[in-house]
Amino acid sequence: MASASLVEKLQLRVRELEEALARERGGGQGQRARIESMSPEVTDSNPYSRLMALKRMGIVNDYEKIRTFTVAVVGVGGVGSVTAEMLTRCGIGKVIYIFFMYQ
């Protein structure tokens, strides 16, 4: 039960941070338009279309589902920055960066 409570608290905190970020950005200006459907064909309008080859090869059944995932990267140093970039390139729906500044 303690873990369920912790998850709920974290989800609430994520929503609060998302709302604060949206206010800071002025309602989401500067974001690219969401790609509504992931085409299996390689196109310039869909930067993730090359990854759909995994679906055609039978390695992944439902690649579009990856867009629904949220991943938190804790520590955006040498390893974390590369991880965050690769998650973005794979088409993860949302990547949350958590970084620490030491003085």
VOPAGU-2260 file (C-alpha; in pm, 1 decimal, decimal comma):
REM VOPAGU-2260
SITE   aa  ch    i         X         Y         Z
SITE  MET   A    0       0,0       0,0       0,0
SITE  ALA   A    1     286,0     237,5      70,9
SITE  SER   A    2     411,8     202,7    -286,8
SITE  ALA   A    3      65,2     281,5    -428,0
SITE  SER   A    4      55,3     598,5    -218,2
SITE  LEU   A    5     402,3     694,0    -339,3
SITE  VAL   A    6     300,7     638,2    -701,7
SITE  GLU   A    7      -5,8     858,2    -656,6
SITE  LYS   A    8     206,5    1133,2    -499,6
SITE  LEU   A    9     455,8    1112,4    -785,6
SITE  GLN   A   10     178,1    1124,2   -1045,9
SITE  LEU   A   11      30,6    1431,3    -877,0
SITE  ARG   A   12     373,0    1597,6    -870,0
SITE  VAL   A   13     426,9    1521,8   -1239,3
SITE  ARG   A   14      92,1    1683,5   -1324,7
SITE  GLU   A   15     181,6    1990,1   -1117,9
SITE  LEU   A   16     517,6    2022,1   -1292,8
SITE  GLU   A   17     358,7    1977,5   -1635,9
SITE  GLU   A   18     107,7    2253,5   -1560,6
SITE  ALA   A   19     382,9    2484,6   -1435,9
SITE  LEU   A   20     587,0    2414,4   -1748,0
SITE  ALA   A   21     288,9    2483,3   -1973,0
SITE  ARG   A   22     234,3    2817,0   -1796,5
SITE  GLU   A   23     603,6    2900,7   -1829,9
SITE  ARG   A   24     598,2    2822,7   -2201,0
SITE  GLY   A   25     287,9    3029,3   -2252,3
SITE  GLY   A   26      54,3    2745,6   -2335,8
SITE  GLY   A   27     290,6    2521,1   -2526,5
SITE  GLN   A   28     431,9    2754,1   -2790,4
SITE  GLY   A   29     733,5    2622,2   -2974,3
SITE  GLN   A   30     634,7    2256,7   -2972,8
SITE  ARG   A   31     605,9    2068,6   -3297,6
SITE  ALA   A   32     270,5    1925,2   -3395,8
SITE  ARG   A   33     194,4    1573,9   -3272,4
SITE  ILE   A   34     212,2    1306,2   -3538,5
SITE  GLU   A   35    -133,8    1150,2   -3539,4
SITE  SER   A   36     -47,1     817,5   -3700,6
SITE  MET   A   37     286,5     647,2   -3744,9
SITE  SER   A   38     320,8     552,9   -4109,5
SITE  PRO   A   39     514,2     237,5   -4196,2
SITE  GLU   A   40     663,7     425,5   -4491,5
SITE  VAL   A   41     977,6     636,5   -4452,1
SITE  THR   A   42     863,2     996,5   -4482,9
SITE  ASP   A   43    1011,5    1334,5   -4396,5
SITE  SER   A   44     697,8    1428,8   -4204,5
SITE  ASN   A   45     737,8    1138,7   -3958,7
SITE  PRO   A   46    1081,5    1127,4   -3794,9
SITE  TYR   A   47    1002,0     789,9   -3636,2
SITE  SER   A   48     895,2     610,6   -3952,8
SITE  ARG   A   49    1228,8     430,4   -3988,3
SITE  LEU   A   50    1162,4     259,0   -3658,0
SITE  MET   A   51     847,0     105,6   -3801,2
SITE  ALA   A   52    1076,2    -143,3   -3974,8
SITE  LEU   A   53    1084,7    -323,4   -3639,7
SITE  LYS   A   54     712,4    -382,2   -3673,6
SITE  ARG   A   55     745,9    -506,5   -4031,2
SITE  MET   A   56    1019,9    -750,8   -3921,3
SITE  GLY   A   57     795,8    -887,4   -3647,3
SITE  ILE   A   58    1022,7    -771,5   -3365,0
SITE  VAL   A   59     760,7    -535,2   -3222,3
SITE  ASN   A   60     385,6    -597,8   -3237,4
SITE  ASP   A   61     249,0    -252,5   -3157,2
SITE  TYR   A   62     517,5      12,3   -3197,0
SITE  GLU   A   63     264,4     295,4   -3176,6
SITE  LYS   A   64     211,1     208,2   -2809,5
SITE  ILE   A   65     556,6     347,6   -2727,5
SITE  ARG   A   66     409,4     696,1   -2774,9
SITE  THR   A   67     193,0     642,5   -2465,3
SITE  PHE   A   68     487,7     577,5   -2233,1
SITE  THR   A   69     644,6     828,1   -1995,3
SITE  VAL   A   70    1003,4     776,6   -1883,4
SITE  ALA   A   71    1197,6     968,2   -1619,9
SITE  VAL   A   72    1572,7    1000,9   -1668,0
SITE  VAL   A   73    1739,9    1073,4   -1335,0
SITE  GLY   A   74    2075,5    1235,3   -1390,3
SITE  VAL   A   75    2142,7    1388,1   -1729,0
SITE  GLY   A   76    2520,1    1354,2   -1729,9
SITE  GLY   A   77    2730,4    1137,6   -1958,8
SITE  VAL   A   78    2507,7     829,7   -1955,7
SITE  GLY   A   79    2175,6    1001,8   -1885,0
SITE  SER   A   80    2207,1    1247,3   -2172,6
SITE  VAL   A   81    2269,0     967,0   -2422,1
SITE  THR   A   82    1981,1     767,1   -2272,9
SITE  ALA   A   83    1747,1    1065,4   -2300,1
SITE  GLU   A   84    1847,6    1122,6   -2662,0
SITE  MET   A   85    1791,2     758,7   -2756,5
SITE  LEU   A   86    1451,0     750,8   -2584,8
SITE  THR   A   87    1352,2    1060,8   -2778,6
SITE  ARG   A   88    1473,5     911,1   -3105,2
SITE  CYS   A   89    1273,8     594,8   -3035,5
SITE  GLY   A   90     955,2     796,8   -3005,4
SITE  ILE   A   91     880,7     770,7   -2632,5
SITE  GLY   A   92     573,6     984,0   -2565,4
SITE  LYS   A   93     717,1    1186,6   -2280,0
SITE  VAL   A   94    1064,6    1208,8   -2126,5
SITE  ILE   A   95    1103,3    1376,3   -1788,7
SITE  TYR   A   96    1454,3    1496,4   -1706,8
SITE  ILE   A   97    1564,2    1510,9   -1345,9
SITE  PHE   A   98    1902,1    1664,8   -1287,2
SITE  PHE   A   99    2099,3    1777,1    -987,6
SITE  MET   A  100    2336,9    2067,7    -957,2
SITE  TYR   A  101    2616,9    2031,0    -707,7
SITE  GLN   A  102    2799,9    2327,0    -565,3
